[in-house]
């Protein structure tokens, strides 16, 4: 298994935990919205994971805490981020 695959699995695991815990609520709401718009669950999870990865990259590059509000706002824009 490549390192990239391991990282992707980690992001997906994080998204699944967010959806299960309801924290942040936007993760579960986005999954349900995307599925309601005709996306498969797998597609929806990949879209949410991409947003998480983008927000985490920003956090690392700017040495700032994770921004739940910015993450939630990006999720609202899916699938057109």
N, CA, C and O atoms as a MOPAC input file, in Angstrom:
PM7 MOZYME 1SCF
protein

 N      0.84900 1    -1.17500 1     0.00000 1
 C      0.00000 1     0.00000 1     0.00000 1
 C      0.89500 1     1.23800 1     0.00000 1
 O      1.83800 1     1.32100 1     0.78700 1
 N      0.60700 1     2.19000 1    -0.87000 1
 C      1.42600 1     3.39100 1    -0.94400 1
 C      1.08400 1     4.34400 1     0.18500 1
 O      0.01200 1     4.25600 1     0.78300 1
 N      2.01300 1     5.26500 1     0.47500 1
 C      1.77000 1     6.26900 1     1.50100 1
 C      0.57700 1     7.13000 1     1.14500 1
 O     -0.20400 1     7.49000 1     2.02600 1
 N      0.41300 1     7.47300 1    -0.14000 1
 C     -0.71100 1     8.30100 1    -0.55900 1
 C     -2.02100 1     7.60900 1    -0.24600 1
 O     -2.97000 1     8.25100 1     0.20300 1
 N     -2.08600 1     6.31700 1    -0.47600 1
 C     -3.31500 1     5.55900 1    -0.18500 1
 C     -3.59300 1     5.58200 1     1.31400 1
 O     -4.75000 1     5.69100 1     1.72000 1
 N     -2.57100 1     5.48200 1     2.13100 1
 C     -2.72800 1     5.51800 1     3.57800 1
 C     -3.25900 1     6.87700 1     4.02200 1
 O     -4.13400 1     6.94800 1     4.88400 1
 N     -2.74500 1     7.93800 1     3.44700 1
 C     -3.21300 1     9.28900 1     3.76800 1
 C     -4.67100 1     9.44000 1     3.36800 1
 O     -5.47600 1     9.96400 1     4.13800 1
 N     -5.01900 1     8.98400 1     2.16600 1
 C     -6.41200 1     9.06000 1     1.71200 1
 C     -7.32500 1     8.28200 1     2.65100 1
 O     -8.41900 1     8.74300 1     2.97500 1
 N     -6.88900 1     7.11600 1     3.08600 1
 C     -7.68100 1     6.31800 1     4.01900 1
 C     -7.87900 1     7.08200 1     5.32900 1
 O     -8.95800 1     7.03900 1     5.92000 1
 N     -6.84500 1     7.77300 1     5.77400 1
 C     -6.93900 1     8.54600 1     7.00700 1
 C     -7.95100 1     9.67100 1     6.89900 1
 O     -8.72500 1     9.90700 1     7.82700 1
 N     -7.94900 1    10.36700 1     5.76700 1
 C     -8.92200 1    11.43600 1     5.56700 1
 C    -10.33600 1    10.86400 1     5.50400 1
 O    -11.25800 1    11.43000 1     6.09100 1
 N    -10.51300 1     9.75400 1     4.80000 1
 C    -11.82900 1     9.13500 1     4.71300 1
 C    -12.29000 1     8.67700 1     6.08900 1
 O    -13.45200 1     8.87200 1     6.44300 1
 N    -11.40100 1     8.07400 1     6.87000 1
 C    -11.75100 1     7.64800 1     8.23000 1
 C    -12.21100 1     8.83900 1     9.06200 1
 O    -13.16800 1     8.73200 1     9.82900 1
 N    -11.53200 1     9.96900 1     8.91300 1
 C    -11.90700 1    11.17600 1     9.65500 1
 C    -13.29700 1    11.64000 1     9.25400 1
 O    -14.11100 1    11.98100 1    10.11100 1
 N    -13.57100 1    11.65500 1     7.95700 1
 C    -14.89400 1    12.06100 1     7.47800 1
 C    -15.96600 1    11.11500 1     8.01000 1
 O    -17.02300 1    11.56500 1     8.45400 1
 N    -15.70700 1     9.82300 1     7.96900 1
 C    -16.68500 1     8.85700 1     8.48200 1
 C    -16.94600 1     9.06600 1     9.97600 1
 O    -18.08200 1     8.94000 1    10.43400 1
 N    -15.90000 1     9.38400 1    10.72900 1
 C    -16.07200 1     9.65900 1    12.16400 1
 C    -16.87700 1    10.94000 1    12.37300 1
 O    -17.70600 1    11.01100 1    13.28000 1
 N    -16.63500 1    11.96100 1    11.53100 1
 C    -17.40400 1    13.19400 1    11.62800 1
 C    -18.88500 1    12.91800 1    11.38000 1
 O    -19.74600 1    13.42700 1    12.09800 1
 N    -19.17300 1    12.12700 1    10.38100 1
 C    -20.56200 1    11.81900 1    10.03500 1
 C    -21.21600 1    11.01900 1    11.16500 1
 O    -22.35700 1    11.28600 1    11.54000 1
 N    -20.49900 1    10.05300 1    11.69600 1
 C    -21.03500 1     9.21900 1    12.76900 1
 C    -21.29300 1    10.03400 1    14.03900 1
 O    -22.32200 1     9.86100 1    14.69300 1
 N    -20.36500 1    10.91500 1    14.38200 1
 C    -20.48200 1    11.68200 1    15.62400 1
 C    -21.38100 1    12.91000 1    15.48600 1
 O    -21.87200 1    13.44900 1    16.47800 1
 N    -21.58800 1    13.34100 1    14.24600 1
 C    -22.36700 1    14.56000 1    14.04300 1
 C    -21.57100 1    15.82600 1    14.32500 1
 O    -22.14400 1    16.90500 1    14.47400 1
 N    -20.24800 1    15.69400 1    14.39700 1
 C    -19.38100 1    16.84600 1    14.67200 1
 C    -18.32800 1    16.95600 1    13.58800 1
 O    -17.46200 1    16.08500 1    13.50500 1
 N    -18.35700 1    17.94500 1    12.78700 1
 C    -19.35400 1    19.01600 1    12.73300 1
 C    -20.63400 1    18.52800 1    12.03700 1
 O    -20.58600 1    17.61600 1    11.21200 1
 N    -21.75000 1    19.12800 1    12.36700 1
 C    -23.01600 1    18.71100 1    11.76500 1
 C    -23.02300 1    18.84000 1    10.23900 1
 O    -23.75500 1    18.12100 1     9.55900 1
 N    -22.22500 1    19.73800 1     9.71000 1
 C    -22.19800 1    19.97000 1     8.25700 1
 C    -21.73900 1    18.73600 1     7.48800 1
 O    -22.13700 1    18.55400 1     6.33700 1
 N    -20.91900 1    17.88900 1     8.08900 1
 C    -20.43400 1    16.69800 1     7.37600 1
 C    -21.60000 1    15.75600 1     7.06000 1
 O    -21.76500 1    15.33100 1     5.91700 1
 N    -22.39400 1    15.43800 1     8.06300 1
 C    -23.53800 1    14.54500 1     7.84800 1
 C    -24.56800 1    15.20400 1     6.92800 1
 O    -25.11400 1    14.56200 1     6.03000 1
 N    -24.82500 1    16.49100 1     7.16300 1
 C    -25.80200 1    17.20900 1     6.34300 1
 C    -25.37100 1    17.22800 1     4.88000 1
 O    -26.20300 1    17.09400 1     3.98300 1
 N    -24.08500 1    17.39100 1     4.64400 1
 C    -23.57500 1    17.41900 1     3.27700 1
 C    -23.70200 1    16.05400 1     2.62300 1
 O    -24.08300 1    15.96100 1     1.45600 1
 N    -23.39000 1    14.99800 1     3.35500 1
 C    -23.54400 1    13.64600 1     2.81500 1
 C    -24.99600 1    13.41300 1     2.39400 1
 O    -25.25700 1    12.94000 1     1.28800 1
 N    -25.91800 1    13.73900 1     3.26100 1
 C    -27.33300 1    13.52300 1     2.95600 1
 C    -27.78500 1    14.40000 1     1.78500 1
 O    -28.54400 1    13.94800 1     0.92700 1
 N    -27.32800 1    15.63200 1     1.75000 1
 C    -27.70200 1    16.53100 1     0.65400 1
 C    -27.18400 1    16.01700 1    -0.67900 1
 O    -27.92300 1    15.97100 1    -1.66300 1
 N    -25.91400 1    15.62900 1    -0.71200 1
 C    -25.33100 1    15.14000 1    -1.96200 1
 C    -26.02300 1    13.85900 1    -2.43600 1
 O    -26.28100 1    13.70100 1    -3.62900 1
 N    -26.32200 1    12.95400 1    -1.51500 1
 C    -27.04200 1    11.73700 1    -1.89500 1
 C    -28.42400 1    12.09500 1    -2.43600 1
 O    -28.89300 1    11.49200 1    -3.40200 1
 N    -29.07100 1    13.07100 1    -1.81400 1
 C    -30.37500 1    13.51600 1    -2.28000 1
 C    -30.32900 1    14.15700 1    -3.65200 1
 O    -31.32900 1    14.17700 1    -4.37000 1
 N    -29.16000 1    14.68400 1    -4.01900 1
 C    -28.97000 1    15.29600 1    -5.33500 1
 C    -28.56100 1    14.27100 1    -6.38600 1
 O    -28.31400 1    14.62600 1    -7.53800 1
 N    -28.48700 1    12.99600 1    -5.99300 1
 C    -28.21300 1    11.95300 1    -6.96600 1
 C    -26.80000 1    11.38800 1    -6.95300 1
 O    -26.48600 1    10.51200 1    -7.76000 1
 N    -25.95100 1    11.86200 1    -6.06700 1
 C    -24.59900 1    11.31000 1    -5.96600 1
 C    -24.65400 1    10.00700 1    -5.17800 1
 O    -25.45100 1     9.86100 1    -4.25000 1
 N    -23.80900 1     9.07500 1    -5.55400 1
 C    -23.72000 1     7.85300 1    -4.75600 1
 C    -23.05300 1     8.20800 1    -3.42600 1
 O    -22.41500 1     9.25300 1    -3.30100 1
 N    -23.20900 1     7.33400 1    -2.44400 1
 C    -22.57000 1     7.58100 1    -1.15500 1
 C    -21.05500 1     7.65900 1    -1.32100 1
 O    -20.40100 1     8.49000 1    -0.69100 1
 N    -20.50300 1     6.80400 1    -2.15800 1
 C    -19.05300 1     6.81600 1    -2.39300 1
 C    -18.61800 1     8.14700 1    -2.99200 1
 O    -17.63300 1     8.73300 1    -2.54300 1
 N    -19.33500 1     8.62900 1    -3.99700 1
 C    -18.99900 1     9.93200 1    -4.60700 1
 C    -19.07800 1    11.04700 1    -3.57000 1
 O    -18.19000 1    11.89500 1    -3.48300 1
 N    -20.15100 1    11.03500 1    -2.78900 1
 C    -20.34000 1    12.07200 1    -1.78300 1
 C    -19.20900 1    12.05500 1    -0.75900 1
 O    -18.69100 1    13.10700 1    -0.38600 1
 N    -18.82800 1    10.87200 1    -0.30800 1
 C    -17.73700 1    10.76500 1     0.66100 1
 C    -16.42700 1    11.26000 1     0.06800 1
 O    -15.64500 1    11.90900 1     0.76200 1
 N    -16.17400 1    10.96700 1    -1.20000 1
 C    -14.94500 1    11.45000 1    -1.84400 1
 C    -14.94200 1    12.97000 1    -1.94300 1
 O    -13.90400 1    13.60000 1    -1.74300 1
 N    -16.07800 1    13.55800 1    -2.24600 1
 C    -16.16300 1    15.02200 1    -2.31100 1
 C    -15.90400 1    15.65300 1    -0.94500 1
 O    -15.15300 1    16.62300 1    -0.83700 1
 N    -16.52100 1    15.10500 1     0.08600 1
 C    -16.32700 1    15.63500 1     1.43900 1
 C    -14.87700 1    15.45700 1     1.87300 1
 O    -14.29100 1    16.35000 1     2.48600 1
 N    -14.30500 1    14.30900 1     1.55300 1
 C    -12.90900 1    14.04300 1     1.89900 1
 C    -11.97600 1    15.03500 1     1.21100 1
 O    -10.99400 1    15.47600 1     1.80800 1
 N    -12.27200 1    15.38700 1    -0.03400 1
 C    -11.43900 1    16.36100 1    -0.75000 1
 C    -11.47400 1    17.72100 1    -0.06300 1
 O    -10.45600 1    18.40900 1     0.01200 1
 N    -12.63900 1    18.10500 1     0.43500 1
 C    -12.74800 1    19.38000 1     1.14800 1
 C    -11.96600 1    19.32100 1     2.46000 1
 O    -11.27500 1    20.27800 1     2.81100 1
 N    -12.06800 1    18.21400 1     3.18000 1
 C    -11.30100 1    18.06800 1     4.41500 1
 C     -9.81200 1    18.17400 1     4.12900 1
 O     -9.08100 1    18.85300 1     4.85000 1
 N     -9.37300 1    17.51100 1     3.09000 1
 C     -7.94800 1    17.53400 1     2.73800 1
 C     -7.49700 1    18.95000 1     2.39000 1
 O     -6.41000 1    19.37000 1     2.78700 1
 N     -8.31800 1    19.68200 1     1.65700 1
 C     -8.00200 1    21.07100 1     1.31000 1
 C     -7.86800 1    21.92100 1     2.56800 1
 O     -6.91800 1    22.69300 1     2.70400 1
 N     -8.80600 1    21.78000 1     3.47600 1
 C     -8.77400 1    22.57500 1     4.70700 1
 C     -7.58100 1    22.18500 1     5.58000 1
 O     -6.96800 1    23.04800 1     6.20800 1
 N     -7.24800 1    20.90200 1     5.62400 1
 C     -6.08200 1    20.45900 1     6.39600 1
 C     -4.78100 1    20.97300 1     5.77100 1
 O     -3.86300 1    21.37200 1     6.48800 1
 N     -4.70100 1    20.96600 1     4.44800 1
 C     -3.51600 1    21.50900 1     3.76700 1
 C     -3.33300 1    22.98400 1     4.11800 1
 O     -2.22000 1    23.43700 1     4.38900 1
 N     -4.44500 1    23.72900 1     4.10700 1
 C     -4.38100 1    25.15900 1     4.45200 1
 C     -3.89800 1    25.33600 1     5.88500 1
 O     -3.06900 1    26.20200 1     6.16300 1
 N     -4.41000 1    24.52400 1     6.78400 1
 C     -4.02900 1    24.59400 1     8.19200 1
 C     -2.52000 1    24.37100 1     8.35300 1
 O     -1.85600 1    25.08500 1     9.10400 1
 N     -1.99900 1    23.38600 1     7.65000 1
 C     -0.57500 1    23.06600 1     7.75300 1
 C      0.27400 1    24.17500 1     7.14700 1
 O      1.27300 1    24.58200 1     7.73900 1
 N     -0.11100 1    24.66700 1     5.97400 1
 C      0.66600 1    25.70000 1     5.29500 1
 C      0.68500 1    27.02200 1     6.04300 1
 O      1.67800 1    27.74800 1     5.99700 1
 N     -0.40600 1    27.34000 1     6.73300 1
 C     -0.49700 1    28.62800 1     7.42300 1
 C     -0.24000 1    28.52400 1     8.92100 1
 O     -0.28700 1    29.52600 1     9.63500 1
 N      0.03000 1    27.30800 1     9.39700 1
 C      0.27400 1    27.06400 1    10.83200 1
 C     -0.84000 1    27.65500 1    11.69500 1
 O     -0.58500 1    28.32000 1    12.69900 1
 N     -2.07400 1    27.39700 1    11.28100 1
 C     -3.23700 1    27.87300 1    12.02400 1
 C     -4.09900 1    26.68000 1    12.41800 1
 O     -3.99400 1    25.60900 1    11.81900 1
 N     -4.95100 1    26.86200 1    13.42400 1
 C     -5.83700 1    25.76600 1    13.80900 1
 C     -6.83600 1    25.44400 1    12.70300 1
 O     -7.10700 1    26.27500 1    11.83600 1
 N     -7.37200 1    24.24900 1    12.74500 1
 C     -8.40600 1    23.85200 1    11.79500 1
 C     -9.58500 1    24.79200 1    11.96300 1
 O    -10.00200 1    25.08300 1    13.08400 1
 N    -10.12000 1    25.26600 1    10.85000 1
 C    -11.21500 1    26.23200 1    10.86100 1
 C    -12.52700 1    25.52400 1    10.53500 1
 O    -12.86100 1    25.32000 1     9.36800 1
 N    -13.26400 1    25.15400 1    11.57900 1
 C    -14.53900 1    24.45000 1    11.38400 1
 C    -15.51400 1    25.25800 1    10.54000 1
 O    -16.23800 1    24.70000 1     9.71500 1
 N    -15.53400 1    26.57900 1    10.74700 1
 C    -16.47100 1    27.42000 1     9.99300 1
 C    -16.12800 1    27.42100 1     8.50300 1
 O    -17.01700 1    27.29900 1     7.66100 1
 N    -14.84700 1    27.55900 1     8.17800 1
 C    -14.43300 1    27.55300 1     6.77000 1
 C    -14.72800 1    26.19000 1     6.14200 1
 O    -15.18400 1    26.11300 1     5.00100 1
 N    -14.46700 1    25.12300 1     6.88800 1
 C    -14.75000 1    23.76300 1     6.42100 1
 C    -16.24100 1    23.60600 1     6.12600 1
 O    -16.62100 1    23.08900 1     5.07600 1
 N    -17.06900 1    24.05100 1     7.04700 1
 C    -18.51700 1    23.94700 1     6.86300 1
 C    -18.99000 1    24.76200 1     5.66500 1
 O    -19.87700 1    24.32600 1     4.93100 1
 N    -18.40900 1    25.93400 1     5.46200 1
 C    -18.78900 1    26.76600 1     4.32000 1
 C    -18.39700 1    26.09700 1     2.99800 1
 O    -19.15500 1    26.14300 1     2.02900 1
 N    -17.22300 1    25.48200 1     2.96200 1
 C    -16.81300 1    24.76800 1     1.75200 1
 C    -17.72600 1    23.57300 1     1.48200 1
 O    -18.05600 1    23.28500 1     0.33200 1
 N    -18.12900 1    22.88500 1     2.53900 1
 C    -19.03000 1    21.74300 1     2.36300 1
 C    -20.35400 1    22.18700 1     1.75200 1
 O    -20.93300 1    21.47200 1     0.93400 1
 N    -20.83100 1    23.35600 1     2.14400 1
 C    -22.09600 1    23.86700 1     1.59600 1
 C    -22.00500 1    24.11000 1     0.09800 1
 O    -23.02000 1    24.07600 1    -0.59800 1
 N    -20.80100 1    24.35400 1    -0.40400 1
 C    -20.60100 1    24.65000 1    -1.82400 1
 C    -20.47000 1    23.39500 1    -2.68900 1
 O    -20.51000 1    23.48000 1    -3.91600 1
 N    -20.31800 1    22.25400 1    -2.06400 1
 C    -20.19100 1    21.02200 1    -2.84700 1
 C    -21.46300 1    20.78100 1    -3.64000 1
 O    -22.54200 1    21.10700 1    -3.14500 1
 N    -21.39700 1    20.24200 1    -4.81300 1
 C    -20.25100 1    19.64100 1    -5.47900 1
 C    -19.44500 1    20.61500 1    -6.31800 1
 O    -18.63500 1    20.17500 1    -7.13400 1
 N    -19.63100 1    21.91800 1    -6.15500 1
 C    -19.01000 1    22.89900 1    -7.04500 1
 C    -17.89700 1    23.69300 1    -6.36700 1
 O    -17.80700 1    24.90400 1    -6.56800 1
 N    -17.05800 1    23.05400 1    -5.57900 1
 C    -15.94600 1    23.75100 1    -4.91900 1
 C    -14.79700 1    23.87000 1    -5.87600 1
 O    -13.75500 1    24.42500 1    -5.52500 1

